Amino acid sequence: MLRNNRLSLQFFATTRQLGQMAILGIQFSSLYALWFTGCSTNVSETTNNMKLINNTSIEQQTIQQFEKVIEINPKSEWSHYNLGLVHYNQGEYQQAIQQFEKVIEINPKSEWSHYNLGLVHYNQSEYQQAIQQFEKVIEINPNNIEVHNNLGLAYHNQGKYSQAVTEFEKVIRINPTNIEAQNNLGLAYHNQGKYSQAVTEFEKVIRINPNNIEAHNGLGLVCYSQGKYQQAEVEFEKVIKLDPNNAIAHNHLGLVHYNLGEYPSAIEQFKKMVEINPNNAEIYGNLGLVYYNQGKYQQAEVEFEKVIKLDPNNAIAHHNLGLVYKEQGKIAEAEIEFKEAKDILAEE
């Protein structure tokens, strides 16, 4: 019975970690770049200056200046728009939404207001609202590469991989050498289980740019999913050589070593990721897995407790902590954790 528990424990942790973190690595880097593309192509020179604002006091002064303009002219499209940008830059998403929506009230065809409104929703994991805004952009400008790419990402995060593929392919038809879209298409194919198509896309990127980190990470991910651990190891090591602080590659390489039974090497890679990103809950879960399978239950207990401290509603961590308690003969504590995991899953 316990052996089956170990297998399920390993499966959930590795698939969740690989599937989510790989796409995130491309997601946020592309969205950051696209955001500033949106800023720099809109209505005024002031918009271009928004890229340079990174001081809180200056941002506050800028907000006050735009608000004064709006008091004089409530229908100042560029003031509402740029005020939305400043709020976005400060992480004040609700205020940003209000300003972009005001622009749209004034000018329903404001392409970049719909676009940026979609980004705000996207960054709050409100993917359906993001999709609605991105589709409005496409109605205005069907050839907007950035919005097709981000629309694909939104579909991807909903698990709608076929729709995601369609959007990424549209980008590539418009621009056959768009590396971001090719990488994203490769990941979408991977998550559909279409490994040969995924490999094709990643290899296209590598031919264009042999040092493209996302493509090597993606190619490693495909090899990992096929159980080709040595080939996956080669790709993840290439990433680390190019970027020694690439947390995703360290995590993936750790998972490769884990599945090869090379536990000390797995621990080494996971600990490197902890150094880079100490607030990542799931990496502690992976460390806990290794210690668990080494029979080091006290160390495993410490790691799973770290997961729960960072992410109290992590059902997998509660379940795994229950397994650790059970191995140590702490039956009452184990039952509490199993119940907690069950309750969390019931609420999802």
Secondary structure, 3 states (H helix, E strand, C coil): CHHHHHHHHHHHHHHHHHHHHHHHHHHHHHHHHHHHHHHHCCCCHHHHHHHHCCCHHHHHHHHHHHHHHHHHCCCCHHHHHHHHHHHHHCCCHHHHHHHHHHHHHHCCCCHHHHHHHHHHHHHCCCHHHHHHHHHHHHHHCCCCHHHHHHHHHHHHHCCCHHHHHHHHHHHHHHCCCCHHHHHHHHHHHHHCCCHHHHHHHHHHHHHHCCCCHHHHHHHHHHHHHCCCHHHHHHHHHHHHHHCCCCHHHHHHHHHHHHHCCCHHHHHHHHHHHHHHCCCCHHHHHHHHHHHHHCCCHHHHHHHHHHHHHHCCCCHHHHHHHHHHHHHCCCHHHHHHHHHHHHHHHHHC
